[in-house]
């Protein structure tokens, strides 16, 4: 059995203000004992978690501005 009790693999939020969003989540998530676990800033993506990437902030992968239904996805864990 998987030791991770979560049903989610990860959640990604797209942003049009990558540096500002990362600065915000660095500060806010630190208060919850959550930090960066993967930093792909050169690709404008940072992942946060306690043990593995669960919450991502990124610029949309298609290069278009983040907007409703562009830059956000939810991924479920599956065996």
BAFI-3210 file (N, C-alpha, C; in Angstrom, 3 decimals, decimal comma, padded with zeros to 6 digits):
// residues 79
n [1|2|3|4|5|6|7|8|9|10|11|12|13|14|15|16|17|18|19|20|21|22|23|24|25|26|27|28|29|30|31|32|33|34|35|36|37|38|39|40|41|42|43|44|45|46|47|48|49|50|51|52|53|54|55|56|57|58|59|60|61|62|63|64|65|66|67|68|69|70|71|72|73|74|75|76|77|78|79]
n.u [000,841|000,478|002,284|001,551|-001,135|-002,673|-004,932|-004,228|-001,832|-000,541|-001,072|-001,299|-000,834|-001,262|000,437|000,712|002,539|005,181|007,570|006,595|004,507|005,895|007,482|005,439|004,244|006,491|006,780|004,206|003,676|005,811|005,023|003,408|005,108|005,980|007,935|010,076|010,576|011,383|012,981|012,556|013,147|014,317|012,663|010,393|008,909|008,062|008,044|006,312|006,238|006,212|007,620|007,707|007,046|004,028|002,483|002,421|003,694|003,602|004,440|002,161|002,563|002,181|002,915|001,072|-000,900|-001,778|-005,007|-008,517|-008,916|-006,441|-003,351|-003,843|-004,096|-005,210|-003,902|-004,429|-003,326|-002,445|-002,262]
n.v [-001,188|002,249|004,711|007,329|009,254|010,893|011,631|013,093|013,838|016,209|019,791|022,409|025,856|028,393|031,436|034,919|036,521|035,496|035,776|037,378|035,761|033,473|034,590|035,324|032,767|031,456|032,772|032,534|029,724|028,808|029,343|027,210|025,160|024,271|024,003|024,909|022,245|021,622|023,486|025,083|027,543|028,651|027,766|028,911|027,667|026,399|024,036|023,088|021,506|019,093|016,717|015,936|017,170|018,840|021,081|023,408|026,401|028,174|029,474|029,271|026,364|026,476|028,980|030,991|033,647|033,194|032,199|031,627|028,192|027,843|026,957|025,794|022,752|019,643|016,757|013,356|010,765|007,524|004,010]
n.w [000,000|-000,712|001,058|001,158|002,109|000,525|-002,188|-004,266|-006,754|-007,560|-007,664|-009,931|-010,453|-012,737|-013,556|-014,339|-013,266|-012,344|-010,643|-008,517|-007,580|-006,700|-004,680|-002,903|-002,263|-001,208|001,236|002,500|002,511|004,029|006,600|007,082|007,277|004,817|001,973|-000,853|-003,030|-005,490|-007,875|-010,720|-011,865|-014,129|-016,072|-015,321|-013,168|-010,022|-007,423|-004,502|-001,281|001,407|001,398|-001,244|-004,615|-004,567|-004,908|-007,367|-008,821|-011,754|-015,012|-017,718|-019,700|-022,427|-023,172|-023,379|-021,870|-018,409|-017,543|-016,972|-017,050|-018,265|-017,485|-015,094|-013,388|-012,008|-010,615|-010,090|-007,860|-008,877|-009,002]
ca.u [000,000|001,185|002,337|001,003|-002,591|-003,335|-005,412|-003,706|-000,419|-000,125|-001,927|-000,504|-001,511|-000,570|000,518|001,310|003,528|005,891|008,447|005,767|003,769|006,835|007,820|004,272|004,092|007,641|006,500|002,975|003,782|006,786|004,267|002,794|006,223|006,030|008,966|010,386|011,218|011,912|013,051|012,826|012,910|014,710|011,486|009,306|008,112|008,574|007,164|006,346|005,737|006,997|008,513|007,766|006,280|002,575|001,840|003,283|003,418|004,321|003,876|001,557|003,539|001,969|003,405|-000,029|-001,175|-002,613|-006,392|-009,390|-008,701|-005,124|-002,312|-004,256|-004,536|-005,190|-003,500|-004,707|-002,412|-003,014|-001,282]
ca.v [000,000|003,519|005,378|008,670|009,171|011,826|011,136|013,992|013,834|017,601|020,849|023,468|027,123|029,254|032,836|035,890|037,265|034,382|036,163|037,838|034,620|032,630|035,307|035,207|031,406|031,166|033,317|031,989|028,289|028,590|029,357|025,881|024,209|023,775|024,751|024,503|020,945|021,585|024,853|025,161|028,955|028,950|027,439|029,567|026,691|026,047|023,091|023,128|020,336|018,733|015,622|015,821|018,239|018,695|022,342|024,090|027,722|028,183|030,129|028,222|025,687|026,823|030,330|031,949|034,188|032,405|032,645|030,524|026,965|027,806|027,065|025,115|021,367|018,819|015,408|012,367|009,643|006,250|002,915]
ca.w [000,000|-000,779|002,355|001,019|002,253|-000,381|-003,474|-005,281|-007,100|-007,429|-008,189|-010,550|-010,727|-013,685|-013,163|-015,262|-012,467|-011,746|-009,526|-007,408|-007,044|-005,967|-003,438|-002,036|-001,751|-000,340|002,569|003,066|002,764|005,103|007,858|007,198|007,214|003,443|001,266|-002,224|-003,171|-006,850|-008,385|-012,152|-012,160|-015,508|-016,883|-014,600|-012,422|-008,702|-006,748|-003,044|-000,583|002,599|001,030|-002,698|-005,264|-004,526|-005,285|-008,338|-009,387|-013,025|-016,180|-018,539|-020,547|-023,834|-023,420|-023,401|-020,530|-017,499|-017,485|-016,625|-017,818|-018,883|-016,486|-013,866|-013,523|-010,823|-011,004|-009,056|-007,744|-009,281|-009,042]
c.u [000,879|001,142|001,769|-000,517|-003,358|-003,851|-004,840|-002,222|000,126|-001,193|-001,007|-001,366|-000,656|-000,600|001,122|002,379|004,340|006,709|007,640|005,010|004,687|007,228|006,677|004,184|005,285|007,327|005,291|003,118|004,807|006,087|003,580|003,845|006,292|007,045|009,141|011,057|011,773|011,846|013,485|012,588|013,292|013,591|010,217|008,334|008,818|007,548|007,394|005,805|006,519|007,996|008,684|006,891|004,778|001,849|002,821|002,761|004,233|003,655|003,280|002,565|003,379|002,387|002,324|-000,247|-002,037|-004,003|-007,244|-009,165|-007,377|-004,086|-002,665|-004,602|-004,411|-004,863|-003,727|-003,621|-003,135|-001,912|-001,330]
c.v [001,242|004,210|006,794|008,596|010,061|011,113|011,969|013,778|015,241|018,526|021,917|024,692|027,938|030,694|033,670|036,710|036,257|034,793|036,599|036,674|033,721|033,306|035,196|033,805|030,961|031,583|032,648|030,503|027,958|028,565|028,014|024,780|023,512|024,634|024,278|023,131|020,744|022,993|024,816|026,591|029,323|028,632|028,039|028,563|026,389|025,123|023,169|021,824|020,147|017,647|015,488|016,905|017,963|019,936|023,116|025,482|027,794|029,098|029,026|027,667|026,044|028,252|031,393|032,498|033,232|033,028|031,445|029,373|026,953|027,995|026,381|023,673|020,663|017,403|014,449|011,301|008,375|005,206|002,241]
c.w [000,000|000,584|002,320|001,102|001,278|-001,621|-004,619|-005,509|-006,915|-008,004|-008,747|-010,788|-011,677|-013,204|-014,280|-014,562|-011,656|-010,521|-008,309|-006,772|-006,213|-004,651|-002,435|-001,427|-000,916|001,093|003,218|003,413|003,836|006,461|008,117|007,157|005,858|002,706|-000,163|-002,197|-004,574|-007,402|-009,838|-012,624|-013,590|-016,489|-016,278|-013,993|-011,105|-008,053|-005,244|-002,484|000,699|002,252|-000,483|-003,315|-005,253|-005,039|-006,154|-008,654|-010,667|-014,037|-017,043|-019,555|-022,027|-024,158|-023,480|-021,993|-019,702|-017,468|-017,090|-017,597|-018,577|-017,790|-015,182|-014,194|-012,186|-011,284|-009,834|-009,037|-008,149|-009,322|-010,385]
res [x|x|x|x|x|x|x|x|x|x|x|x|x|x|x|x|x|x|x|x|x|x|x|x|x|x|x|x|x|x|x|x|x|x|x|x|x|x|x|x|x|x|x|x|x|x|x|x|x|x|x|x|x|x|x|x|x|x|x|x|x|x|x|x|x|x|x|x|x|x|x|x|x|x|x|x|x|x|x]
***
